[in-house]
Amino acid sequence: MSALLELRDITIRFGGLVAVDGVSLKVEEGKVVALIGPNGAGKSTMFNVVTGIYPPTSGAVLFRDEDITGLKPYDITNRGIARTFQNIRLFKNLSVLDNVKIGCHCRGKAGIFGALCRYPGVRAEEKGMMDKSLKAMDIVDLAGKRGELAKNLSCGEQRRLEIARALASEPVLLLLDEPAAGMNPQEKQTLMQMVQRIRRIGITIFLVEHDMKFVMSMSDRVDVLDYGRKIASGPPSEVQRDAQVIAAYLGKEVV
C-alpha cells in the first residue's frame, strides 16, 4: 500500500520547548494507524501539525504526495483530511442534524446571493448536504436523534456526533483524537464497531488513544512517542512487547 500521509522529520518548538523532535511516520491508505504515548508525548501536537493548526518548525507533511506543510486548516480539509478533537467541540445549542450539516459546507459552492435567491442549484446543493448528513448520522448510529440538541446527548453520543460532522466533509483521511475518552465499556464497543464501519467504506483512520485495549484491537500499526520522539513502530503485538514502550508507560527501565 502507498503512503496516504507521510510526516518527514517533523520538529515543533514552542520557544525553548521541543514538543516534537524529528518524528517521521507514514499512514498507509486503507489502514488504521494509532499514535500512542504518555501524556505530553506530543501526540495531539502532531495532529495539529497535520491539520494546519501549528506549522512545523522544520520537516514536511505530505498528503497524496503533495506537500501540504503550512497550509491553512480549511485548505487541508478541502484536500480530504478531517479530524475530531480531544476536547469535544460541538455547537451545543444546535440540533444533531445541524451540527452534522456544518461539516458539509466545506464542499458547498453557493454564495450569499445564491442562498438568498434560492436558485435551483442552491436547492439541489442543500438536498445533497441533507443526504450526506443523514448518511453520516446513520454510520454513527445517531439518525434517530437528528432533532435532539447536541447538549442533551451523552458524552459517548457527543463524540460520535463529532465523528459524523467530520464524515460529512467527505474525508479520505480521518484523524480521531482520543475518541474513546469518557466512554463506558459498552460505548467503547459501539465505537469500535463504528470505526470498522468507517474503514469499510474506504476511509483511512489515524488515531490517538490512551485506551490500550482499543488501540491494540483496532490498529494495523502503532507508532509510539515519548518526550516528543518516536521510540517504536510496528504491529500492535510487536509494539506492546517493546522494552522502550513498556518503560515509557511504567516510568522505569524493564530488565
N, C-alpha and C positions, 0 to 999 in steps of 0.2 A: 504494500500500500504506500502511496505517496504521502508526503507530509502536507497536511492541510494548513497547519500553523507551525511556524518554526521561530523559536526565540534564540537569537545568536548572541552569546556573550553579554547578556543584559546586566548592567550595573546601574544602581539607583542610589544617589547620595542626597541626603537632606542636611545641608550644612556639613558638619563633620561626621554625621552618622551615615554609615554604609548600610542601607536596608537590604539591598540585593547585590551580591558580589560575583559578577562574571558567570551568570547562570545561562546555560544553553539547554534547550529541550525541544522535542517535537511532539505534535499531536497528529496522529495519522488519521486519514479520512475513514469514517465508519467505526471508529474506536471510542471506548470510554476510557479516558486518561485522568488519573487522580493526582493532585498535588497535595502532599501532606507534610506535616512537621509541627513542632511545638508552637505554642503561642509566640508571636513576634518573630517567626522564622522568615517572613517576607511573602507569604502566600497571597494574601489579598493585594499586596503591593504589586505583585506580578500580574494579577488580574487587571489592576488599574492601568498598568502599562499597556497590556494587550488592547484594552478598550479606550485608550486615548485620554484617560483622566490624568495620568502622570506621563510626561515624556521621559524616556530613559536618559541618564547621564551619558551613557555610551552603550553601544550594541544596536541590534536591529530586530524589528518584528516583521516577519514575512507571512502573508496570508495568500494562499494560492499562488505562491512565487512572486507576489507583488510586495514591495517594501511599503508598509503602512506606518512606519515609525513616525510618531509625531502628528499623525492626522487627528482631526477633531473627532470627538465621540460620535457625532451624527454621520460623519463620513464613513467611519468604521462600521456603524450599524447598517448603513446603506450597502456595504460590501458583503453583508451576511453574517455579522457577529452580533450576538445578543447575550445579555447576562442578567443574573439576579444578584442581590446584594446580601451581605452578611446580616445587616440590619434591614428588616422589611421596609420597603419604600412603596407605599400604595397611596392612592387618593382615597382616604378613609371614608369620606362622606359621599363618594360616588358609588354607584352600583358595581357589582361584579362585571356585568356586561360593559359598562362604560370604561372601567379600568382596562379591560382587555382591548377594547376598540382603540384606546390611545396608542397601543402598540402597533396598530395598522398604519398610523398616519405617516410613518417614515416612507411608506410606499405610495402615499397619495399624491395626486397631481393637481387637484382642484385648488385654485387660489381663492382669495376672499370674494372676488366678484362672482366667480362660479358658484360659491357656496350661497351667496345672496340671491343670485338669479335662478338657481336651481335648474341649470341646464341638464338635458338628458344624460350627458356624460357624467355629470356630478352625481345624479341619482344612481346611475349604474355603478359608479365607484363606491358609493355608500352601501349599496347592496352587497358588493364584493367584500367590503370591510365587515359587514354583518356576518356573511357566510364564513369568513376567515375566523372571526371572533368565536362563533358558535363551534367551529371545528376545534379551536384551541381549548375552549372550555370543556368540550367533550373528552379530549385527550387527558385532561387532568381531573376528570370526574366532577366538574362544577357546573355543568349545563343546567342542572336542576335548581341552581341558586343564582341565576343570572340577574334577578331583580333585587337580591339582598345587598344591603350596604356592606362595603368591604370591612368596616369596623366591627360588624356583627359576626364575622367569621371567626372560627377558632384559629389558633396560631398555625396549625398544620394546613388549614384551608387557605390562609393568607399567603403562605409560602407557595402553595400550588397555584394561587391566583397570580403571583409574581411570575411564575414559570409560564402560565398561559399568556400573560401580556408579552413576555419575551417571544413566545412561539408565534404570536400574531404578527410579528415583524418579519416572519418568514426567514429565519436564520439558517445558515449552513452549519455554523458552529455555535453551540450553546454553552456558556460559562455559568456554572452553578456554584455560588459562594456559600458554603455551609448550608445546603438545602435541608438537612435533617435537624438543624438546631431547634431545640424546643419541642420536638415531636415526641409523642409516646411511641412505644413499640409497634402498635397497630398502624399508626400514621406512617411510621418509617417503612413498614411493609408495603403500604399503599404507594409510598414514594418510590420504592424500588421497582414495583410493577410499572409505575408511570415512566420512570427513566428508561426501562426496557422498551416500552411502547414508543417513546420518542426516538430511540435508537432505530427501531424497526422501520420508521418512516423516513430514514435516511439522514438524520441529523447527528453530527458528531458532537460528543459531550466531553468537556474539560471541567473537572470539578475540584473544589477544595472542600474537605470534610474532616471533622475530628472523630467521627464515629468509625472506628476501625472495622467493625463487622460490616458496616455498609460499604466501606471502601473496598475491602478485600473480596466481597461477594459480587460487586458490580463492575470492577475495573479490569481492563485488559492490561494496563500498565500503570505503575505507580512511580512517581518521582518524589523524592524526599528532600526538603530544605531544612537546614539548621543554621541559625545565625546568618541567614542570607546566602548560604552556599548550598549547592546541590551535593548531597552526600551519598545518594543511592538512586538507582533507576532500574526498573525491570518488572517482571511479572509479580503479582501480589505474593505468591508463595515464596518467591525468592527474597523479596524486599523485607517481609516480616521476620525472616531469619537473619537478616544482615546485622552484624555486631554494632556497626556505627548507628544504625537506626534504633536498635534497642537501647544503646547508650544515650542517644538524644532524648528518648522518651522517658527513660528511667533516671536520667541525670547522673549516670556513673558509667564507668567502663565495665564491659562484660568480659569476664575471664573465660 
